[in-house]
Every structure is written in C-alpha cells, then in structure tokens.
C-alpha cells in the first residue's frame, strides 16, 4: 500500500515488519491500533471519504497478510505430541531427558524427534493464533464497513470494489462480505 502520510502508516509498518519476522504481536498490535484510530476531522467530504477508504484498505490489508501466512494444509497431523516416545529398545518414559539414553545413536535419534516435535508445537501455536486473528479481523471489517458505509449506491460499490481488489481469496471475501451483511443488517437489510 502506498504511503500517504496518514494515520494508518504505522500500521502498514507493523505489517511489513511482521512479513520479515513472523512475530504475531505485530499483527495483534496492528489490529489494536486500527481499533483505536480516531475518525479525523476532515475539512471536506472528499477528505472524509479518502480517510474512510484508507482505513478500509488497511483492514483488508491486515486480512490479506493473515491469509497469506496461514497454511491451508495445516491440520491434526501437524499437531505436536504431548510427550515424544523414546526410540524402540530404549527403556524409559516418553518425554524423558535424552541425557539418560546411553547409546549415542539412539540419543541423537531421540533429540531429533524432540526437536521436530518442538518445531511442530511452534507452528501449531502460530497457525492457531493466526486463524483466531483471521476471524477477528473479518468481524472488525464487517463492523467498520457497517458503521462507515451505507448499504447502497456509491458506498456499497466502493466496499465491493475494495473487496475485489484486496487480494483476499474468494472464500475470505465471502466471509468478510457475510460479516458486513450481519453488521449492516442490524441497521438495515439492504446489503444482502
């Protein structure tokens, strides 16, 4: 997204940093900052509409970054074990300290298994948190659109155009659109 010197620029920076580091607090902070942005006092309707569009685009950018980092193949098979079993023939209990395995080859095999399980645990945590954040962001987009756009005319067209241009998958666009309808439905029934 092109920098426009507006209130969403620090949020764009957080997303850029997240893409480099994959540190989830950056996404969480970006969401928090988006939720705390104040509506600027705009001198003209054109400025007000530009601010509104910038914010909607940033919400959609957040959704795109999250979706891009989700692994669609992640499932139960990728979940870590609570305790890694020792190699066959090694006396002891699952999850025990590898230093108690005397055979260096079996100890190395067990250490490798422990390391792989630890990597699975990190990925599982990352993917789980990202999936939850994806749901929150879709909800926030729906709320933002319902509170800042009318459900007809140019407002509706702008939201639909922004959704199409966002880079979100069709499935995610439909999910966001459903949230908009749900939130807008509390005000009027014209979005569906």
C-alpha positions as CSV (number, residue, x, y, z in Angstrom):
1,X,0.0,0.0,0.0
2,X,1.4,3.4,-1.0
3,X,2.3,5.6,1.9
4,X,0.0,8.6,2.1
5,X,1.3,10.2,5.4
6,X,-1.9,9.2,7.2
7,X,-2.9,7.5,10.5
8,X,-2.6,4.0,9.0
9,X,1.1,4.4,8.1
10,X,2.4,3.0,11.4
11,X,0.1,0.0,11.0
12,X,1.4,-0.6,7.5
13,X,4.9,-0.6,9.0
14,X,3.9,-3.2,11.6
15,X,2.6,-5.4,8.8
16,X,5.8,-5.0,6.8
17,X,7.8,-5.9,9.9
18,X,5.6,-9.0,10.5
19,X,6.3,-10.2,7.0
20,X,10.0,-10.2,7.9
21,X,9.9,-11.6,11.4
22,X,6.6,-13.5,11.6
23,X,6.1,-12.2,15.2
24,X,2.4,-12.4,16.0
25,X,2.4,-9.5,18.4
26,X,2.9,-7.2,15.4
27,X,-0.4,-8.4,13.9
28,X,-2.1,-8.1,17.3
29,X,-0.8,-4.6,17.8
30,X,-1.8,-3.6,14.3
31,X,-5.4,-4.8,15.0
32,X,-5.4,-2.9,18.3
33,X,-4.1,0.3,16.6
34,X,-6.8,0.0,13.9
35,X,-9.5,-0.3,16.5
36,X,-8.2,2.8,18.3
37,X,-7.8,5.1,15.3
38,X,-10.0,8.2,15.8
39,X,-12.0,9.5,12.9
40,X,-10.1,12.5,11.7
41,X,-11.8,15.8,11.5
42,X,-12.0,16.3,7.7
43,X,-12.4,19.7,6.2
44,X,-14.3,18.3,3.2
45,X,-16.4,15.3,2.2
46,X,-13.6,14.3,-0.2
47,X,-11.1,14.1,2.7
48,X,-13.5,12.2,4.9
49,X,-14.1,9.7,2.1
50,X,-10.3,9.3,1.5
51,X,-9.7,8.6,5.2
52,X,-12.6,6.1,5.2
53,X,-11.2,4.3,2.2
54,X,-7.6,4.3,3.6
55,X,-8.9,2.6,6.7
56,X,-11.0,0.1,4.9
57,X,-8.0,-0.7,2.7
58,X,-5.8,-1.2,5.8
59,X,-8.3,-3.5,7.4
60,X,-8.3,-5.5,4.1
61,X,-4.5,-5.4,4.0
62,X,-4.5,-6.9,7.5
63,X,-6.8,-9.7,6.4
64,X,-4.6,-10.4,3.3
65,X,-1.4,-10.6,5.4
66,X,-3.0,-13.0,7.8
67,X,-4.5,-15.2,5.0
68,X,-1.1,-15.2,3.2
69,X,0.6,-16.6,6.3
70,X,-2.0,-19.3,7.0
71,X,-1.1,-22.8,5.9
72,X,-4.2,-24.2,4.3
73,X,-2.9,-27.8,4.7
74,X,-2.3,-27.4,8.4
75,X,-4.4,-30.0,10.3
76,X,-4.4,-32.6,13.1
77,X,-1.5,-34.4,11.5
78,X,0.6,-31.3,12.2
79,X,-0.2,-31.2,15.9
80,X,2.7,-31.9,18.3
81,X,2.8,-34.8,20.7
82,X,2.4,-34.1,24.4
83,X,5.4,-36.4,25.1
84,X,7.7,-37.8,22.4
85,X,8.2,-41.6,22.8
86,X,11.7,-42.9,23.2
87,X,13.2,-44.9,20.3
88,X,12.3,-48.6,20.2
89,X,14.5,-50.5,22.6
90,X,15.2,-47.6,24.9
91,X,14.0,-48.1,28.5
92,X,12.3,-45.1,29.9
93,X,9.2,-42.9,29.5
94,X,8.0,-40.7,26.8
95,X,9.3,-37.2,27.2
96,X,12.3,-38.1,29.3
97,X,15.5,-36.2,29.2
98,X,17.7,-37.5,26.3
99,X,20.8,-37.4,28.6
100,X,19.6,-40.6,30.2
101,X,19.9,-42.5,26.9
102,X,23.4,-44.1,26.9
103,X,23.6,-45.1,23.2
104,X,24.8,-42.0,21.3
105,X,22.9,-43.0,18.1
106,X,19.6,-43.6,19.9
107,X,20.1,-40.4,21.9
108,X,20.7,-38.4,18.7
109,X,17.6,-40.0,17.1
110,X,15.5,-39.1,20.2
111,X,16.9,-35.5,20.2
112,X,16.0,-35.1,16.6
113,X,12.4,-36.4,17.4
114,X,12.2,-33.9,20.3
115,X,13.4,-31.0,18.0
116,X,10.9,-31.9,15.3
117,X,8.1,-32.0,17.9
118,X,9.1,-28.6,19.2
119,X,9.0,-27.2,15.7
120,X,5.5,-28.7,15.3
121,X,4.5,-27.1,18.6
122,X,5.7,-23.6,17.4
123,X,3.9,-24.0,14.1
124,X,0.8,-25.2,15.7
125,X,0.7,-22.2,18.1
126,X,1.4,-19.8,15.2
127,X,-1.3,-21.2,12.9
128,X,-3.8,-21.4,15.7
129,X,-3.3,-17.8,16.8
130,X,-3.3,-16.7,13.2
131,X,-6.6,-18.5,12.5
132,X,-8.2,-16.8,15.5
133,X,-6.9,-13.4,14.4
134,X,-8.4,-14.0,10.9
135,X,-11.8,-14.4,12.4
136,X,-11.4,-11.3,14.5
137,X,-10.3,-9.2,11.5
138,X,-13.2,-10.3,9.4
139,X,-15.5,-9.3,12.2
140,X,-13.8,-5.9,12.5
141,X,-14.0,-5.3,8.8
142,X,-17.8,-6.0,8.9
143,X,-18.2,-3.7,11.8
144,X,-16.1,-0.9,10.2
145,X,-18.0,-1.2,6.9
146,X,-21.4,-1.2,8.6
147,X,-20.5,1.9,10.6
148,X,-18.8,3.9,7.9
149,X,-20.6,2.9,4.6
150,X,-24.2,3.0,3.5
151,X,-25.5,-0.3,2.1
152,X,-26.4,1.2,-1.3
153,X,-25.1,3.3,-4.1
154,X,-21.5,4.5,-4.3
155,X,-20.8,3.4,-0.7
156,X,-21.7,-0.2,-1.5
157,X,-19.9,-0.1,-4.8
158,X,-16.7,1.2,-3.0
159,X,-16.8,-1.6,-0.5
160,X,-17.4,-4.3,-3.1
161,X,-14.6,-2.8,-5.3
162,X,-12.2,-2.7,-2.4
163,X,-13.0,-6.3,-1.5
164,X,-12.4,-7.4,-5.1
165,X,-9.1,-5.5,-5.3
166,X,-7.9,-6.6,-1.9
167,X,-6.1,-9.8,-2.9
168,X,-8.2,-11.9,-0.5
169,X,-9.2,-15.4,-1.7
170,X,-12.8,-15.8,-2.8
171,X,-13.6,-17.8,0.4
172,X,-12.3,-15.0,2.6
173,X,-14.0,-12.3,0.5
174,X,-17.3,-14.2,1.1
175,X,-16.6,-14.4,4.8
176,X,-15.9,-10.7,5.1
177,X,-19.0,-9.9,3.0
178,X,-21.1,-12.1,5.3
179,X,-19.7,-10.1,8.3
180,X,-20.6,-6.9,6.6
181,X,-24.1,-8.1,5.9
182,X,-24.5,-9.3,9.5
183,X,-23.4,-6.0,11.0
184,X,-25.2,-3.9,8.4
185,X,-28.3,-6.0,9.0
186,X,-28.5,-4.5,12.5
187,X,-29.0,-1.1,10.8
188,X,-30.9,-2.0,7.7
189,X,-31.4,-5.1,5.4
190,X,-30.1,-3.8,2.1
191,X,-26.6,-5.4,2.0
192,X,-27.6,-8.9,1.1
